[in-house]
């Protein structure tokens, strides 16, 4: 996954929800920009859920799916 793309998604105004897709098939729905963060060195992505935060290595993020934004 391209680090610059993730940064652009985070700073988008207006923010558009999307799914973060992982290599292992998991996906995380990002509703708001504050629900994810990128480490300053770009090596990890943090995704906050309802009760926890998941740290992911950037290399494990396959893609993003923006189609959810169009459907809502």
HUFEN-V331234 format. One record per residue. N is the residue number from 1. RES is the residue in one small letter. BURIAL is # if it has 16 or more other ideal C-beta (glycine too) atoms within 10 Angstrom, else .. Layout:
BEGIN
{{N	RES	BURIAL} {N	RES	BURIAL}}
END
This chain:
BEGIN
{{1	x	#} {2	x	.} {3	x	.} {4	x	.} {5	x	.} {6	x	#} {7	x	.} {8	x	.} {9	x	#} {10	x	#} {11	x	.} {12	x	.} {13	x	.} {14	x	.} {15	x	#} {16	x	.} {17	x	#} {18	x	#} {19	x	#} {20	x	#} {21	x	#} {22	x	#} {23	x	.} {24	x	.} {25	x	.} {26	x	.} {27	x	.} {28	x	#} {29	x	.} {30	x	#} {31	x	.} {32	x	.} {33	x	#} {34	x	.} {35	x	#} {36	x	#} {37	x	#} {38	x	#} {39	x	.} {40	x	.} {41	x	.} {42	x	.} {43	x	.} {44	x	#} {45	x	#} {46	x	.} {47	x	#} {48	x	.} {49	x	.} {50	x	.} {51	x	.} {52	x	.} {53	x	.} {54	x	.} {55	x	.} {56	x	#} {57	x	.} {58	x	#} {59	x	.} {60	x	.} {61	x	#} {62	x	.} {63	x	.} {64	x	#} {65	x	.} {66	x	.} {67	x	.} {68	x	.} {69	x	.} {70	x	.} {71	x	.} {72	x	.}}
END
